[in-house]
Amino acid sequence: MGTAAFLTRARGLLRIRNQLVRECLAELLSTFVLIIITLGCSAQKIAFFETKGNIVTSYVGSAVAVMVGIYTAGGISGAHMNPAFSLAMCLTGQFPWWKFPIFVVVQTFASFISAGAVYILYYDAIWHYSNGTLTVSGPRETASIFATYPDDSVSVANGFVDQVIGTGVLLVGVMGLLDARNKPVPKGLEPVVVALLVLSIECSMGANCGCPLNPARDFGPRLFTYVAGWGPEVFRWV
């Protein structure tokens, strides 16, 4: 059997014909790309004492990660990458309700394994920076590499309002940008414009709680830190 024939046969065997499975795998991949880049930016900023990254690189990197994630799977699953966006799509009748819990599980799982990948990638740096102790608070805390934590001045109520407003602006902006009846974004540039929207929200609304805007982005990595050694404190308001 020639090489071309072998590759053709292999592609045929590996091809996934079930649409739901294709969408789930696409959502898994796009969310993984989004979160590994986002958390990687945080790791470079924190674990290297801000000598190899800062708040600007974190904001820009996470915004570009959104663009890459949409380009990765937008044509297959829609690249929701965010349970809040999936919910908004359901509420507007653009996404079936029965798929919603499936996408949420996939997005959260992708975020969890992304956190694991970043932990492995920066394992030595994290343990060096933390002096061998994984903590949620204090001068050498490393939990905020993976999940977002509020500023000391922010109350629970203010933090809740912060996320409602930030996520609301994100959803309204994305819906408006993608509405064909509105002033359309040039075809193919939608991911770029959405990334700029995310960057603008991070620059204007990131101070209170770190601007997660995405339940899966926060819960998946937070769950990872719980099982990886940071302990139950990761689920407390600090």
Disulfide bonds with the S-S distance in Angstrom:
none
